[in-house]
């Protein structure tokens, strides 16, 4: 009988108001369908989902993000393999994260940007479609989770589903896992979903730091840390009463909080009674400028505080059986150049665009042979380039940006990567970001773009600048 990673078989998450479904949040190509136009059964048994599962069964982990996946980072994948005979009719694990609302504005998170984007959408109609499909699958689910892409206790629709959930399996076979930032996990809010206490209940609360200034900065909130500490004590009491069966406290280790991580872990275990302390590595999600994200990533060997970080990791608390470093002790997988060089290159490229627009358009026309172009990336370079090209009569068909809401810029439509289904894919794509070219290529290949990609430096006439970009960034 074949084996497969449990997350590739069971972990299904609904991540937005379109009902986008992904299989394992640690895969780079995990989007398998949308409940807005498909049933859960069609998605779960769809071609893309089956291909991903087959890949994992063949022990091909090339799509797995090692920076995100603790199973691979900690060399623990074999302990998470399950035998597979046949795929069940419905997934037995389901994670609800489709409202995308939060009372925080964390520095390392993009949910706040999604909230701004969603203001112009017909959310309630989208939620109705999602929940009509979810209600068909929910009775068969044995492990239900929320949230992960927002804050549970401000997600009114998800809370209602949780409060009304009636699984077909007996209570002793059911488990629930809740993820929250803890700001509202008090007695009053708990009453909304206290029905979940009859199942095996796991609670995970992410706290960026117990140092108030670091906590408020990283979480984007003015709440006092004392409020979180009070709520952690409340959850601890639920744990002692057997209502909560497993209590996890997590943080994201980064430049601002790494020095206090040993004391953080001790308090989690000794004061708040955590069964598991999850120390997640920082991951750049595009929520900040590249220079800021570079500095937040303390695991980068080129970081000025890297040696201090490695010294901190020698603390005895990391040997505690309840304390788990999800980085596996690994450095950042994609080590990048110093951020000031990126700023310098951007300034130089913008100067080239403004000074030599006609030459760049000529090179673009030679590359595309007159075919339409799209531009990827709406950062400073992308904006200047689109403005100049439009002035010269070479208007792009559209702009793509993974981290920007759908809108218009300079009378050109802008789309995020979840809104490309109806777009013309027979275009040449000019890629303006200097970083993550491989990731961008993989994303576009996954969206069935077949045309050639042209990195921005291919338009430049300054050979010395091109050479320095390749040496430093590419």
Buried (B, 14 or more C-beta within 10 A) or exposed (E): EEBBBBBBBBBBBBBBBBBBBBBBBBBEBBBBBBBBEBBBBEBBBBEBBEEBBEBBBEEEBEBBBBBBBBBBBBEEBEEBBEEBEEBEEBBBBBBBBBBBBBBBBBBBBBBBBBBEBBEEBEBEEBBEBBBEBBEEBBEBBBBBBBBBBBBBBBBEBBBEBBEEBEBEEEEEEBBBBBBBBBBBBBEEBBEBBEBBBEBBBBBBBBBBBBBEEBBBBBBBBEBEBEBBBEBBEBBBEBBEEEBBBBBBBBBBBBBBBBBBBBBBBBBBBEEBBBBBBBBBBBBBBBBBBBBBBBBBBBBBEBBEBBEEBBEBBEBEBBEBEBBBBBBBEBBBEEEBBBBEBBBBBBEBBBEBBEEBBEEBBEBBEEBBEEEBBBBBBBBBBBBBBBBBBBEEEBBBBBBBBBBBBBBEBBEBBBBBBBBBEEBEBEBBBBBBBBBBBEBBBBBBEBBEBEBEBBBBBBBBEBEEBBEBBEEBBE
